[in-house]
């Protein structure tokens, strides 16, 4: 996987990427471009449509939402043990 990343071969075939928007995938591609001249700079990243929320889905991805809920439950459980 690391050699593919170094070569700029980022694939979105995994099931986790199925419902990810094209705009988000394009952002990942541009952030991982092996050629620094083609890679997004920090200022470019900050104005990217996906970052600023232009035409971005408002519903969270189901798997991501479930993982965040599980993490929140674990954190609450850990805090409860500390009290």
mmCIF file of the N, C-alpha and C atoms, coordinates in Angstrom:
data_MODEL
# 
_entry.id   MODEL 
# 
loop_
_atom_site.group_PDB 
_atom_site.id 
_atom_site.type_symbol 
_atom_site.label_atom_id 
_atom_site.label_alt_id 
_atom_site.label_comp_id 
_atom_site.label_asym_id 
_atom_site.label_entity_id 
_atom_site.label_seq_id 
_atom_site.pdbx_PDB_ins_code 
_atom_site.Cartn_x 
_atom_site.Cartn_y 
_atom_site.Cartn_z 
_atom_site.occupancy 
_atom_site.B_iso_or_equiv 
_atom_site.pdbx_formal_charge 
_atom_site.auth_seq_id 
_atom_site.auth_comp_id 
_atom_site.auth_asym_id 
_atom_site.auth_atom_id 
_atom_site.pdbx_PDB_model_num 
ATOM 1   N N  . UNK A 1 1  ? 0.825   -1.177 0.000  1.00 0.00 ? 1  UNK A N  1 
ATOM 2   C CA . UNK A 1 1  ? 0.000   0.000  0.000  1.00 0.00 ? 1  UNK A CA 1 
ATOM 3   C C  . UNK A 1 1  ? 0.878   1.253  0.000  1.00 0.00 ? 1  UNK A C  1 
ATOM 4   N N  . UNK A 1 2  ? 1.953   1.230  0.784  1.00 0.00 ? 2  UNK A N  1 
ATOM 5   C CA . UNK A 1 2  ? 2.831   2.391  0.858  1.00 0.00 ? 2  UNK A CA 1 
ATOM 6   C C  . UNK A 1 2  ? 3.456   2.701  -0.494 1.00 0.00 ? 2  UNK A C  1 
ATOM 7   N N  . UNK A 1 3  ? 3.875   1.672  -1.222 1.00 0.00 ? 3  UNK A N  1 
ATOM 8   C CA . UNK A 1 3  ? 4.469   1.913  -2.541 1.00 0.00 ? 3  UNK A CA 1 
ATOM 9   C C  . UNK A 1 3  ? 3.438   2.505  -3.506 1.00 0.00 ? 3  UNK A C  1 
ATOM 10  N N  . UNK A 1 4  ? 2.184   2.055  -3.417 1.00 0.00 ? 4  UNK A N  1 
ATOM 11  C CA . UNK A 1 4  ? 1.126   2.635  -4.248 1.00 0.00 ? 4  UNK A CA 1 
ATOM 12  C C  . UNK A 1 4  ? 0.910   4.101  -3.900 1.00 0.00 ? 4  UNK A C  1 
ATOM 13  N N  . UNK A 1 5  ? 0.938   4.407  -2.605 1.00 0.00 ? 5  UNK A N  1 
ATOM 14  C CA . UNK A 1 5  ? 0.750   5.790  -2.185 1.00 0.00 ? 5  UNK A CA 1 
ATOM 15  C C  . UNK A 1 5  ? 1.894   6.666  -2.691 1.00 0.00 ? 5  UNK A C  1 
ATOM 16  N N  . UNK A 1 6  ? 3.120   6.152  -2.581 1.00 0.00 ? 6  UNK A N  1 
ATOM 17  C CA . UNK A 1 6  ? 4.277   6.913  -3.068 1.00 0.00 ? 6  UNK A CA 1 
ATOM 18  C C  . UNK A 1 6  ? 4.196   7.156  -4.567 1.00 0.00 ? 6  UNK A C  1 
ATOM 19  N N  . UNK A 1 7  ? 3.588   6.221  -5.283 1.00 0.00 ? 7  UNK A N  1 
ATOM 20  C CA . UNK A 1 7  ? 3.451   6.346  -6.729 1.00 0.00 ? 7  UNK A CA 1 
ATOM 21  C C  . UNK A 1 7  ? 2.206   7.144  -7.116 1.00 0.00 ? 7  UNK A C  1 
ATOM 22  N N  . UNK A 1 8  ? 1.431   7.547  -6.134 1.00 0.00 ? 8  UNK A N  1 
ATOM 23  C CA . UNK A 1 8  ? 0.217   8.310  -6.419 1.00 0.00 ? 8  UNK A CA 1 
ATOM 24  C C  . UNK A 1 8  ? -0.946  7.453  -6.850 1.00 0.00 ? 8  UNK A C  1 
ATOM 25  N N  . UNK A 1 9  ? -0.875  6.161  -6.578 1.00 0.00 ? 9  UNK A N  1 
ATOM 26  C CA . UNK A 1 9  ? -1.951  5.234  -6.948 1.00 0.00 ? 9  UNK A CA 1 
ATOM 27  C C  . UNK A 1 9  ? -2.875  5.044  -5.746 1.00 0.00 ? 9  UNK A C  1 
ATOM 28  N N  . UNK A 1 10 ? -3.830  5.909  -5.637 1.00 0.00 ? 10 UNK A N  1 
ATOM 29  C CA . UNK A 1 10 ? -4.806  5.816  -4.554 1.00 0.00 ? 10 UNK A CA 1 
ATOM 30  C C  . UNK A 1 10 ? -6.087  5.270  -5.150 1.00 0.00 ? 10 UNK A C  1 
ATOM 31  N N  . UNK A 1 11 ? -6.536  4.148  -4.609 1.00 0.00 ? 11 UNK A N  1 
ATOM 32  C CA . UNK A 1 11 ? -7.744  3.516  -5.128 1.00 0.00 ? 11 UNK A CA 1 
ATOM 33  C C  . UNK A 1 11 ? -8.847  3.605  -4.088 1.00 0.00 ? 11 UNK A C  1 
ATOM 34  N N  . UNK A 1 12 ? -10.035 3.748  -4.554 1.00 0.00 ? 12 UNK A N  1 
ATOM 35  C CA . UNK A 1 12 ? -11.198 3.891  -3.682 1.00 0.00 ? 12 UNK A CA 1 
ATOM 36  C C  . UNK A 1 12 ? -12.152 2.720  -3.868 1.00 0.00 ? 12 UNK A C  1 
ATOM 37  N N  . UNK A 1 13 ? -11.587 1.518  -3.972 1.00 0.00 ? 13 UNK A N  1 
ATOM 38  C CA . UNK A 1 13 ? -12.394 0.325  -4.231 1.00 0.00 ? 13 UNK A CA 1 
ATOM 39  C C  . UNK A 1 13 ? -12.984 -0.300 -2.969 1.00 0.00 ? 13 UNK A C  1 
ATOM 40  N N  . UNK A 1 14 ? -12.407 -0.007 -1.816 1.00 0.00 ? 14 UNK A N  1 
ATOM 41  C CA . UNK A 1 14 ? -12.869 -0.624 -0.569 1.00 0.00 ? 14 UNK A CA 1 
ATOM 42  C C  . UNK A 1 14 ? -14.310 -0.208 -0.280 1.00 0.00 ? 14 UNK A C  1 
ATOM 43  N N  . UNK A 1 15 ? -15.063 -1.075 0.363  1.00 0.00 ? 15 UNK A N  1 
ATOM 44  C CA . UNK A 1 15 ? -16.468 -0.758 0.663  1.00 0.00 ? 15 UNK A CA 1 
ATOM 45  C C  . UNK A 1 15 ? -16.647 0.554  1.435  1.00 0.00 ? 15 UNK A C  1 
ATOM 46  N N  . UNK A 1 16 ? -15.672 0.914  2.257  1.00 0.00 ? 16 UNK A N  1 
ATOM 47  C CA . UNK A 1 16 ? -15.779 2.149  3.032  1.00 0.00 ? 16 UNK A CA 1 
ATOM 48  C C  . UNK A 1 16 ? -15.867 3.389  2.150  1.00 0.00 ? 16 UNK A C  1 
ATOM 49  N N  . UNK A 1 17 ? -15.342 3.302  0.944  1.00 0.00 ? 17 UNK A N  1 
ATOM 50  C CA . UNK A 1 17 ? -15.329 4.452  0.035  1.00 0.00 ? 17 UNK A CA 1 
ATOM 51  C C  . UNK A 1 17 ? -16.568 4.520  -0.855 1.00 0.00 ? 17 UNK A C  1 
ATOM 52  N N  . UNK A 1 18 ? -17.411 3.504  -0.822 1.00 0.00 ? 18 UNK A N  1 
ATOM 53  C CA . UNK A 1 18 ? -18.549 3.402  -1.733 1.00 0.00 ? 18 UNK A CA 1 
ATOM 54  C C  . UNK A 1 18 ? -19.449 4.640  -1.699 1.00 0.00 ? 18 UNK A C  1 
ATOM 55  N N  . UNK A 1 19 ? -19.730 5.139  -0.515 1.00 0.00 ? 19 UNK A N  1 
ATOM 56  C CA . UNK A 1 19 ? -20.660 6.262  -0.396 1.00 0.00 ? 19 UNK A CA 1 
ATOM 57  C C  . UNK A 1 19 ? -19.966 7.607  -0.213 1.00 0.00 ? 19 UNK A C  1 
ATOM 58  N N  . UNK A 1 20 ? -18.650 7.629  -0.340 1.00 0.00 ? 20 UNK A N  1 
ATOM 59  C CA . UNK A 1 20 ? -17.898 8.879  -0.201 1.00 0.00 ? 20 UNK A CA 1 
ATOM 60  C C  . UNK A 1 20 ? -18.048 9.686  -1.491 1.00 0.00 ? 20 UNK A C  1 
ATOM 61  N N  . UNK A 1 21 ? -18.269 10.972 -1.338 1.00 0.00 ? 21 UNK A N  1 
ATOM 62  C CA . UNK A 1 21 ? -18.510 11.821 -2.505 1.00 0.00 ? 21 UNK A CA 1 
ATOM 63  C C  . UNK A 1 21 ? -17.271 11.919 -3.396 1.00 0.00 ? 21 UNK A C  1 
ATOM 64  N N  . UNK A 1 22 ? -17.513 12.188 -4.653 1.00 0.00 ? 22 UNK A N  1 
ATOM 65  C CA . UNK A 1 22 ? -16.421 12.396 -5.600 1.00 0.00 ? 22 UNK A CA 1 
ATOM 66  C C  . UNK A 1 22 ? -15.544 13.563 -5.184 1.00 0.00 ? 22 UNK A C  1 
ATOM 67  N N  . UNK A 1 23 ? -16.150 14.575 -4.597 1.00 0.00 ? 23 UNK A N  1 
ATOM 68  C CA . UNK A 1 23 ? -15.411 15.754 -4.155 1.00 0.00 ? 23 UNK A CA 1 
ATOM 69  C C  . UNK A 1 23 ? -14.425 15.382 -3.036 1.00 0.00 ? 23 UNK A C  1 
ATOM 70  N N  . UNK A 1 24 ? -14.855 14.533 -2.102 1.00 0.00 ? 24 UNK A N  1 
ATOM 71  C CA . UNK A 1 24 ? -13.977 14.088 -1.020 1.00 0.00 ? 24 UNK A CA 1 
ATOM 72  C C  . UNK A 1 24 ? -12.851 13.221 -1.564 1.00 0.00 ? 24 UNK A C  1 
ATOM 73  N N  . UNK A 1 25 ? -13.163 12.347 -2.513 1.00 0.00 ? 25 UNK A N  1 
ATOM 74  C CA . UNK A 1 25 ? -12.132 11.498 -3.117 1.00 0.00 ? 25 UNK A CA 1 
ATOM 75  C C  . UNK A 1 25 ? -11.110 12.341 -3.873 1.00 0.00 ? 25 UNK A C  1 
ATOM 76  N N  . UNK A 1 26 ? -11.594 13.358 -4.568 1.00 0.00 ? 26 UNK A N  1 
ATOM 77  C CA . UNK A 1 26 ? -10.691 14.245 -5.301 1.00 0.00 ? 26 UNK A CA 1 
ATOM 78  C C  . UNK A 1 26 ? -9.765  14.966 -4.335 1.00 0.00 ? 26 UNK A C  1 
ATOM 79  N N  . UNK A 1 27 ? -10.282 15.362 -3.184 1.00 0.00 ? 27 UNK A N  1 
ATOM 80  C CA . UNK A 1 27 ? -9.472  16.023 -2.171 1.00 0.00 ? 27 UNK A CA 1 
ATOM 81  C C  . UNK A 1 27 ? -8.357  15.090 -1.683 1.00 0.00 ? 27 UNK A C  1 
ATOM 82  N N  . UNK A 1 28 ? -8.703  13.859 -1.386 1.00 0.00 ? 28 UNK A N  1 
ATOM 83  C CA . UNK A 1 28 ? -7.706  12.886 -0.933 1.00 0.00 ? 28 UNK A CA 1 
ATOM 84  C C  . UNK A 1 28 ? -6.639  12.693 -2.010 1.00 0.00 ? 28 UNK A C  1 
ATOM 85  N N  . UNK A 1 29 ? -7.073  12.540 -3.262 1.00 0.00 ? 29 UNK A N  1 
ATOM 86  C CA . UNK A 1 29 ? -6.123  12.379 -4.376 1.00 0.00 ? 29 UNK A CA 1 
ATOM 87  C C  . UNK A 1 29 ? -5.141  13.544 -4.428 1.00 0.00 ? 29 UNK A C  1 
ATOM 88  N N  . UNK A 1 30 ? -5.662  14.758 -4.315 1.00 0.00 ? 30 UNK A N  1 
ATOM 89  C CA . UNK A 1 30 ? -4.814  15.946 -4.430 1.00 0.00 ? 30 UNK A CA 1 
ATOM 90  C C  . UNK A 1 30 ? -3.900  16.116 -3.224 1.00 0.00 ? 30 UNK A C  1 
ATOM 91  N N  . UNK A 1 31 ? -4.334  15.653 -2.057 1.00 0.00 ? 31 UNK A N  1 
ATOM 92  C CA . UNK A 1 31 ? -3.481  15.722 -0.871 1.00 0.00 ? 31 UNK A CA 1 
ATOM 93  C C  . UNK A 1 31 ? -2.357  14.696 -0.920 1.00 0.00 ? 31 UNK A C  1 
ATOM 94  N N  . UNK A 1 32 ? -2.590  13.600 -1.636 1.00 0.00 ? 32 UNK A N  1 
ATOM 95  C CA . UNK A 1 32 ? -1.600  12.527 -1.686 1.00 0.00 ? 32 UNK A CA 1 
ATOM 96  C C  . UNK A 1 32 ? -0.797  12.513 -2.978 1.00 0.00 ? 32 UNK A C  1 
ATOM 97  N N  . UNK A 1 33 ? -0.897  13.543 -3.769 1.00 0.00 ? 33 UNK A N  1 
ATOM 98  C CA . UNK A 1 33 ? -0.138  13.606 -5.022 1.00 0.00 ? 33 UNK A CA 1 
ATOM 99  C C  . UNK A 1 33 ? 1.354   13.502 -4.717 1.00 0.00 ? 33 UNK A C  1 
ATOM 100 N N  . UNK A 1 34 ? 2.054   12.583 -5.369 1.00 0.00 ? 34 UNK A N  1 
ATOM 101 C CA . UNK A 1 34 ? 3.483   12.419 -5.085 1.00 0.00 ? 34 UNK A CA 1 
ATOM 102 C C  . UNK A 1 34 ? 4.326   13.623 -5.524 1.00 0.00 ? 34 UNK A C  1 
ATOM 103 N N  . UNK A 1 35 ? 3.873   14.338 -6.531 1.00 0.00 ? 35 UNK A N  1 
ATOM 104 C CA . UNK A 1 35 ? 4.593   15.514 -7.012 1.00 0.00 ? 35 UNK A CA 1 
ATOM 105 C C  . UNK A 1 35 ? 4.174   16.716 -6.165 1.00 0.00 ? 35 UNK A C  1 
ATOM 106 N N  . UNK A 1 36 ? 5.097   17.297 -5.397 1.00 0.00 ? 36 UNK A N  1 
ATOM 107 C CA . UNK A 1 36 ? 4.743   18.432 -4.539 1.00 0.00 ? 36 UNK A CA 1 
ATOM 108 C C  . UNK A 1 36 ? 4.136   19.609 -5.298 1.00 0.00 ? 36 UNK A C  1 
ATOM 109 N N  . UNK A 1 37 ? 4.490   19.755 -6.552 1.00 0.00 ? 37 UNK A N  1 
ATOM 110 C CA . UNK A 1 37 ? 3.931   20.851 -7.355 1.00 0.00 ? 37 UNK A CA 1 
ATOM 111 C C  . UNK A 1 37 ? 2.447   20.658 -7.635 1.00 0.00 ? 37 UNK A C  1 
ATOM 112 N N  . UNK A 1 38 ? 1.992   19.403 -7.615 1.00 0.00 ? 38 UNK A N  1 
ATOM 113 C CA . UNK A 1 38 ? 0.587   19.094 -7.889 1.00 0.00 ? 38 UNK A CA 1 
ATOM 114 C C  . UNK A 1 38 ? -0.229  18.908 -6.601 1.00 0.00 ? 38 UNK A C  1 
ATOM 115 N N  . UNK A 1 39 ? 0.479   18.754 -5.483 1.00 0.00 ? 39 UNK A N  1 
ATOM 116 C CA . UNK A 1 39 ? -0.177  18.531 -4.201 1.00 0.00 ? 39 UNK A CA 1 
ATOM 117 C C  . UNK A 1 39 ? -0.800  19.835 -3.695 1.00 0.00 ? 39 UNK A C  1 
ATOM 118 N N  . UNK A 1 40 ? -1.935  19.723 -3.029 1.00 0.00 ? 40 UNK A N  1 
ATOM 119 C CA . UNK A 1 40 ? -2.577  20.901 -2.451 1.00 0.00 ? 40 UNK A CA 1 
ATOM 120 C C  . UNK A 1 40 ? -1.688  21.515 -1.374 1.00 0.00 ? 40 UNK A C  1 
ATOM 121 N N  . UNK A 1 41 ? -1.645  22.821 -1.354 1.00 0.00 ? 41 UNK A N  1 
ATOM 122 C CA . UNK A 1 41 ? -0.951  23.525 -0.284 1.00 0.00 ? 41 UNK A CA 1 
ATOM 123 C C  . UNK A 1 41 ? -1.948  23.748 0.848  1.00 0.00 ? 41 UNK A C  1 
ATOM 124 N N  . UNK A 1 42 ? -1.464  24.163 2.004  1.00 0.00 ? 42 UNK A N  1 
ATOM 125 C CA . UNK A 1 42 ? -2.369  24.431 3.128  1.00 0.00 ? 42 UNK A CA 1 
ATOM 126 C C  . UNK A 1 42 ? -3.400  25.503 2.774  1.00 0.00 ? 42 UNK A C  1 
ATOM 127 N N  . UNK A 1 43 ? -2.990  26.633 2.163  1.00 0.00 ? 43 UNK A N  1 
ATOM 128 C CA . UNK A 1 43 ? -4.012  27.626 1.794  1.00 0.00 ? 43 UNK A CA 1 
ATOM 129 C C  . UNK A 1 43 ? -5.034  27.085 0.790  1.00 0.00 ? 43 UNK A C  1 
ATOM 130 N N  . UNK A 1 44 ? -4.588  26.264 -0.158 1.00 0.00 ? 44 UNK A N  1 
ATOM 131 C CA . UNK A 1 44 ? -5.521  25.673 -1.125 1.00 0.00 ? 44 UNK A CA 1 
ATOM 132 C C  . UNK A 1 44 ? -6.483  24.719 -0.432 1.00 0.00 ? 44 UNK A C  1 
ATOM 133 N N  . UNK A 1 45 ? -5.964  23.977 0.534  1.00 0.00 ? 45 UNK A N  1 
ATOM 134 C CA . UNK A 1 45 ? -6.810  23.053 1.284  1.00 0.00 ? 45 UNK A CA 1 
ATOM 135 C C  . UNK A 1 45 ? -7.907  23.814 2.025  1.00 0.00 ? 45 UNK A C  1 
ATOM 136 N N  . UNK A 1 46 ? -7.548  24.925 2.627  1.00 0.00 ? 46 UNK A N  1 
ATOM 137 C CA . UNK A 1 46 ? -8.508  25.690 3.416  1.00 0.00 ? 46 UNK A CA 1 
ATOM 138 C C  . UNK A 1 46 ? -9.648  26.287 2.598  1.00 0.00 ? 46 UNK A C  1 
ATOM 139 N N  . UNK A 1 47 ? -9.455  26.417 1.281  1.00 0.00 ? 47 UNK A N  1 
ATOM 140 C CA . UNK A 1 47 ? -10.532 26.955 0.448  1.00 0.00 ? 47 UNK A CA 1 
ATOM 141 C C  . UNK A 1 47 ? -11.166 25.884 -0.448 1.00 0.00 ? 47 UNK A C  1 
ATOM 142 N N  . UNK A 1 48 ? -10.739 24.637 -0.274 1.00 0.00 ? 48 UNK A N  1 
ATOM 143 C CA . UNK A 1 48 ? -11.309 23.552 -1.075 1.00 0.00 ? 48 UNK A CA 1 
ATOM 144 C C  . UNK A 1 48 ? -12.807 23.436 -0.778 1.00 0.00 ? 48 UNK A C  1 
ATOM 145 N N  . UNK A 1 49 ? -13.635 23.243 -1.808 1.00 0.00 ? 49 UNK A N  1 
ATOM 146 C CA . UNK A 1 49 ? -15.094 23.159 -1.613 1.00 0.00 ? 49 UNK A CA 1 
ATOM 147 C C  . UNK A 1 49 ? -15.522 22.131 -0.566 1.00 0.00 ? 49 UNK A C  1 
ATOM 148 N N  . UNK A 1 50 ? -14.840 21.007 -0.478 1.00 0.00 ? 50 UNK A N  1 
ATOM 149 C CA . UNK A 1 50 ? -15.238 19.991 0.496  1.00 0.00 ? 50 UNK A CA 1 
ATOM 150 C C  . UNK A 1 50 ? -14.952 20.477 1.918  1.00 0.00 ? 50 UNK A C  1 
ATOM 151 N N  . UNK A 1 51 ? -13.873 21.194 2.116  1.00 0.00 ? 51 UNK A N  1 
ATOM 152 C CA . UNK A 1 51 ? -13.517 21.703 3.442  1.00 0.00 ? 51 UNK A CA 1 
ATOM 153 C C  . UNK A 1 51 ? -14.467 22.819 3.861  1.00 0.00 ? 51 UNK A C  1 
ATOM 154 N N  . UNK A 1 52 ? -14.779 23.726 2.944  1.00 0.00 ? 52 UNK A N  1 
ATOM 155 C CA . UNK A 1 52 ? -15.655 24.851 3.298  1.00 0.00 ? 52 UNK A CA 1 
ATOM 156 C C  . UNK A 1 52 ? -17.133 24.466 3.278  1.00 0.00 ? 52 UNK A C  1 
ATOM 157 N N  . UNK A 1 53 ? -17.442 23.268 2.815  1.00 0.00 ? 53 UNK A N  1 
ATOM 158 C CA . UNK A 1 53 ? -18.814 22.786 2.873  1.00 0.00 ? 53 UNK A CA 1 
ATOM 159 C C  . UNK A 1 53 ? -19.682 23.151 1.692  1.00 0.00 ? 53 UNK A C  1 
ATOM 160 N N  . UNK A 1 54 ? -19.076 23.434 0.548  1.00 0.00 ? 54 UNK A N  1 
ATOM 161 C CA . UNK A 1 54 ? -19.834 23.750 -0.652 1.00 0.00 ? 54 UNK A CA 1 
ATOM 162 C C  . UNK A 1 54 ? -20.274 22.459 -1.321 1.00 0.00 ? 54 UNK A C  1 
ATOM 163 N N  . UNK A 1 55 ? -21.573 22.279 -1.454 1.00 0.00 ? 55 UNK A N  1 
ATOM 164 C CA . UNK A 1 55 ? -22.133 21.099 -2.120 1.00 0.00 ? 55 UNK A CA 1 
ATOM 165 C C  . UNK A 1 55 ? -21.635 19.795 -1.486 1.00 0.00 ? 55 UNK A C  1 
ATOM 166 N N  . UNK A 1 56 ? -21.700 19.739 -0.163 1.00 0.00 ? 56 UNK A N  1 
ATOM 167 C CA . UNK A 1 56 ? -21.260 18.568 0.588  1.00 0.00 ? 56 UNK A CA 1 
ATOM 168 C C  . UNK A 1 56 ? -22.487 17.934 1.238  1.00 0.00 ? 56 UNK A C  1 
ATOM 169 N N  . UNK A 1 57 ? -22.591 16.597 1.205  1.00 0.00 ? 57 UNK A N  1 
ATOM 170 C CA . UNK A 1 57 ? -23.741 15.946 1.838  1.00 0.00 ? 57 UNK A CA 1 
ATOM 171 C C  . UNK A 1 57 ? -23.828 16.309 3.320  1.00 0.00 ? 57 UNK A C  1 
ATOM 172 N N  . UNK A 1 58 ? -25.039 16.498 3.804  1.00 0.00 ? 58 UNK A N  1 
ATOM 173 C CA . UNK A 1 58 ? -25.219 16.840 5.212  1.00 0.00 ? 58 UNK A CA 1 
ATOM 174 C C  . UNK A 1 58 ? -25.374 15.609 6.088  1.00 0.00 ? 58 UNK A C  1 
ATOM 175 N N  . UNK A 1 59 ? -25.707 14.476 5.495  1.00 0.00 ? 59 UNK A N  1 
ATOM 176 C CA . UNK A 1 59 ? -25.856 13.241 6.246  1.00 0.00 ? 59 UNK A CA 1 
ATOM 177 C C  . UNK A 1 59 ? -24.501 12.562 6.402  1.00 0.00 ? 59 UNK A C  1 
ATOM 178 N N  . UNK A 1 60 ? -24.156 12.122 7.620  1.00 0.00 ? 60 UNK A N  1 
ATOM 179 C CA . UNK A 1 60 ? -22.894 11.404 7.803  1.00 0.00 ? 60 UNK A CA 1 
ATOM 180 C C  . UNK A 1 60 ? -22.957 10.031 7.131  1.00 0.00 ? 60 UNK A C  1 
ATOM 181 N N  . UNK A 1 61 ? -21.808 9.512  6.776  1.00 0.00 ? 61 UNK A N  1 
ATOM 182 C CA . UNK A 1 61 ? -21.753 8.164  6.229  1.00 0.00 ? 61 UNK A CA 1 
ATOM 183 C C  . UNK A 1 61 ? -22.158 7.183  7.328  1.00 0.00 ? 61 UNK A C  1 
ATOM 184 N N  . UNK A 1 62 ? -23.006 6.205  7.020  1.00 0.00 ? 62 UNK A N  1 
ATOM 185 C CA . UNK A 1 62 ? -23.498 5.294  8.060  1.00 0.00 ? 62 UNK A CA 1 
ATOM 186 C C  . UNK A 1 62 ? -22.389 4.635  8.874  1.00 0.00 ? 62 UNK A C  1 
ATOM 187 N N  . UNK A 1 63 ? -21.384 4.084  8.228  1.00 0.00 ? 63 UNK A N  1 
ATOM 188 C CA . UNK A 1 63 ? -20.323 3.388  8.956  1.00 0.00 ? 63 UNK A CA 1 
ATOM 189 C C  . UNK A 1 63 ? -19.551 4.361  9.840  1.00 0.00 ? 63 UNK A C  1 
ATOM 190 N N  . UNK A 1 64 ? -19.287 5.554  9.340  1.00 0.00 ? 64 UNK A N  1 
ATOM 191 C CA . UNK A 1 64 ? -18.559 6.550  10.121 1.00 0.00 ? 64 UNK A CA 1 
ATOM 192 C C  . UNK A 1 64 ? -19.390 6.979  11.317 1.00 0.00 ? 64 UNK A C  1 
ATOM 193 N N  . UNK A 1 65 ? -20.656 7.201  11.091 1.00 0.00 ? 65 UNK A N  1 
ATOM 194 C CA . UNK A 1 65 ? -21.553 7.608  12.174 1.00 0.00 ? 65 UNK A CA 1 
ATOM 195 C C  . UNK A 1 65 ? -21.589 6.538  13.261 1.00 0.00 ? 65 UNK A C  1 
ATOM 196 N N  . UNK A 1 66 ? -21.682 5.286  12.861 1.00 0.00 ? 66 UNK A N  1 
ATOM 197 C CA . UNK A 1 66 ? -21.711 4.182  13.825 1.00 0.00 ? 66 UNK A CA 1 
ATOM 198 C C  . UNK A 1 66 ? -20.408 4.111  14.607 1.00 0.00 ? 66 UNK A C  1 
ATOM 199 N N  . UNK A 1 67 ? -19.281 4.294  13.939 1.00 0.00 ? 67 UNK A N  1 
ATOM 200 C CA . UNK A 1 67 ? -17.986 4.260  14.622 1.00 0.00 ? 67 UNK A CA 1 
ATOM 201 C C  . UNK A 1 67 ? -17.855 5.408  15.615 1.00 0.00 ? 67 UNK A C  1 
ATOM 202 N N  . UNK A 1 68 ? -18.318 6.581  15.240 1.00 0.00 ? 68 UNK A N  1 
ATOM 203 C CA . UNK A 1 68 ? -18.258 7.729  16.151 1.00 0.00 ? 68 UNK A CA 1 
ATOM 204 C C  . UNK A 1 68 ? -19.153 7.501  17.372 1.00 0.00 ? 68 UNK A C  1 
ATOM 205 N N  . UNK A 1 69 ? -20.322 6.910  17.159 1.00 0.00 ? 69 UNK A N  1 
ATOM 206 C CA . UNK A 1 69 ? -21.206 6.604  18.282 1.00 0.00 ? 69 UNK A CA 1 
ATOM 207 C C  . UNK A 1 69 ? -20.551 5.582  19.216 1.00 0.00 ? 69 UNK A C  1 
ATOM 208 N N  . UNK A 1 70 ? -19.919 4.559  18.662 1.00 0.00 ? 70 UNK A N  1 
ATOM 209 C CA . UNK A 1 70 ? -19.245 3.546  19.478 1.00 0.00 ? 70 UNK A CA 1 
ATOM 210 C C  . UNK A 1 70 ? -18.103 4.176  20.275 1.00 0.00 ? 70 UNK A C  1 
ATOM 211 N N  . UNK A 1 71 ? -17.344 5.066  19.632 1.00 0.00 ? 71 UNK A N  1 
ATOM 212 C CA . UNK A 1 71 ? -16.259 5.755  20.317 1.00 0.00 ? 71 UNK A CA 1 
ATOM 213 C C  . UNK A 1 71 ? -16.808 6.604  21.465 1.00 0.00 ? 71 UNK A C  1 
ATOM 214 N N  . UNK A 1 72 ? -17.893 7.292  21.214 1.00 0.00 ? 72 UNK A N  1 
ATOM 215 C CA . UNK A 1 72 ? -18.511 8.122  22.260 1.00 0.00 ? 72 UNK A CA 1 
ATOM 216 C C  . UNK A 1 72 ? -18.966 7.257  23.430 1.00 0.00 ? 72 UNK A C  1 
ATOM 217 N N  . UNK A 1 73 ? -19.539 6.085  23.130 1.00 0.00 ? 73 UNK A N  1 
ATOM 218 C CA . UNK A 1 73 ? -19.985 5.186  24.207 1.00 0.00 ? 73 UNK A CA 1 
ATOM 219 C C  . UNK A 1 73 ? -18.793 4.705  25.032 1.00 0.00 ? 73 UNK A C  1 
ATOM 220 N N  . UNK A 1 74 ? -17.690 4.377  24.369 1.00 0.00 ? 74 UNK A N  1 
ATOM 221 C CA . UNK A 1 74 ? -16.492 3.917  25.070 1.00 0.00 ? 74 UNK A CA 1 
ATOM 222 C C  . UNK A 1 74 ? -15.942 5.033  25.949 1.00 0.00 ? 74 UNK A C  1 
ATOM 223 N N  . UNK A 1 75 ? -15.894 6.235  25.402 1.00 0.00 ? 75 UNK A N  1 
ATOM 224 C CA . UNK A 1 75 ? -15.362 7.370  26.171 1.00 0.00 ? 75 UNK A CA 1 
ATOM 225 C C  . UNK A 1 75 ? -16.217 7.639  27.402 1.00 0.00 ? 75 UNK A C  1 
ATOM 226 N N  . UNK A 1 76 ? -17.530 7.547  27.262 1.00 0.00 ? 76 UNK A N  1 
ATOM 227 C CA . UNK A 1 76 ? -18.420 7.754  28.410 1.00 0.00 ? 76 UNK A CA 1 
ATOM 228 C C  . UNK A 1 76 ? -18.175 6.662  29.432 1.00 0.00 ? 76 UNK A C  1 
ATOM 229 N N  . UNK A 1 77 ? -18.016 5.430  28.965 1.00 0.00 ? 77 UNK A N  1 
ATOM 230 C CA . UNK A 1 77 ? -17.750 4.320  29.867 1.00 0.00 ? 77 UNK A CA 1 
ATOM 231 C C  . UNK A 1 77 ? -16.430 4.482  30.608 1.00 0.00 ? 77 UNK A C  1 
ATOM 232 N N  . UNK A 1 78 ? -15.422 4.964  29.919 1.00 0.00 ? 78 UNK A N  1 
ATOM 233 C CA . UNK A 1 78 ? -14.119 5.189  30.545 1.00 0.00 ? 78 UNK A CA 1 
ATOM 234 C C  . UNK A 1 78 ? -14.222 6.306  31.581 1.00 0.00 ? 78 UNK A C  1 
ATOM 235 N N  . UNK A 1 79 ? -14.927 7.383  31.255 1.00 0.00 ? 79 UNK A N  1 
ATOM 236 C CA . UNK A 1 79 ? -15.108 8.479  32.205 1.00 0.00 ? 79 UNK A CA 1 
ATOM 237 C C  . UNK A 1 79 ? -15.864 7.990  33.431 1.00 0.00 ? 79 UNK A C  1 
ATOM 238 N N  . UNK A 1 80 ? -16.847 7.118  33.193 1.00 0.00 ? 80 UNK A N  1 
ATOM 239 C CA . UNK A 1 80 ? -17.634 6.592  34.301 1.00 0.00 ? 80 UNK A CA 1 
ATOM 240 C C  . UNK A 1 80 ? -16.789 5.780  35.269 1.00 0.00 ? 80 UNK A C  1 
ATOM 241 N N  . UNK A 1 81 ? -15.764 5.077  34.763 1.00 0.00 ? 81 UNK A N  1 
ATOM 242 C CA . UNK A 1 81 ? -14.880 4.293  35.611 1.00 0.00 ? 81 UNK A CA 1 
ATOM 243 C C  . UNK A 1 81 ? -13.974 5.205  36.439 1.00 0.00 ? 81 UNK A C  1 
ATOM 244 N N  . UNK A 1 82 ? -13.637 6.340  35.903 1.00 0.00 ? 82 UNK A N  1 
ATOM 245 C CA . UNK A 1 82 ? -12.702 7.232  36.585 1.00 0.00 ? 82 UNK A CA 1 
ATOM 246 C C  . UNK A 1 82 ? -13.362 7.962  37.755 1.00 0.00 ? 82 UNK A C  1 
ATOM 247 N N  . UNK A 1 83 ? -14.676 8.078  37.741 1.00 0.00 ? 83 UNK A N  1 
ATOM 248 C CA . UNK A 1 83 ? -15.366 8.839  38.796 1.00 0.00 ? 83 UNK A CA 1 
ATOM 249 C C  . UNK A 1 83 ? -15.413 8.115  40.084 1.00 0.00 ? 83 UNK A C  1 
# 
